[in-house]
């Protein structure tokens, strides 16, 4: 009898803990959904008056990109699971004086991966394809998260193209290595094994993928990518992009991110360079940026207070100001 009573208390306790967790998630999700910022949210709508272009890749895929504005070219490369329109705020603030080009990275959005799949090396070749197909010169490249890893891979693999066609590099919320290294804790460093194993599992069994529905759980999970300026609209935009990302793309991207390591080959670059990170970035925290800035020893390191991983949504004006500063360094 006593054993049954104890077991009953245990079951009841477990149920109460589960209920408390559910209530906590619901409350957190509700708070996230109520957060608005009129000035920041007003910039988030994807601009409709842009040119949409499709460019074939070297391995039989195709890249979708948007092209808008006039002036010195600025290329915007998004991170894993995202799409070109995550840059909407920055595009609106840049295109009055720059030609702004943003792509859907291979396997994302309207872009189709070729035979080499979603890998950093293949995407680095795509950078060359875009630069040469559009005949861009003195371009400023801004790579966010996985896009920044692609940017680093491009710099290492194609230095002659960089020297000929690129005039500035801005590494945004990214890393030179996702493997665990001394002095580099948290973020992708801590997740490297999970990314690799999870990526391979998703490729084999896509049914394991989370659906990223419009739920409190999704809102709470996506909110981890943001700092204190996050609004409901920002969080939901990222959730929608996550929901549209295929398990195969996510799996291949997770695997290539887990293998990413440029510490032995990345050094000073022949163009003005910045490394930018938010001090509330949980995915690629400031230690990642500091390692990257030390490797690219001519880079300026900028840490933005109160900003998380999604810098282009949370702090578009600050980001555009840094792009302006980088552009002026070349003049």
Buried (B, 14 or more C-beta within 10 A) or exposed (E): EEEEEEEEEEEEEEEEEEEEEEEEBBEBBEBBBEBEBEEBBEBBEBBEEBEEBEBEBEBEBBBBBBBBBEEBBBBBBBBBBBBBBBBBBBBBBBBEBBBBBBBBBBBBBBBBBBEBBBBBBBBBBBBBBBBEEBEBEBBBBBBBBBBBBBBBBBBBBBEEBBEEBBBBBBBBBBBBBBBEBEEBEBBBBEBBEEBBEBBBBBBEEEEEBEEBEEBBBBBBBBBEBBBEBBBBBBBBBBBBBBBBBBBBBBBBBBBBBBBBBBBEEBEEBEBBBBBBBBBBBBBBBBBBBBBBBEBBEEBBBBBBEEBBBBBBBBBBEBBBEBBBBBBEBEE
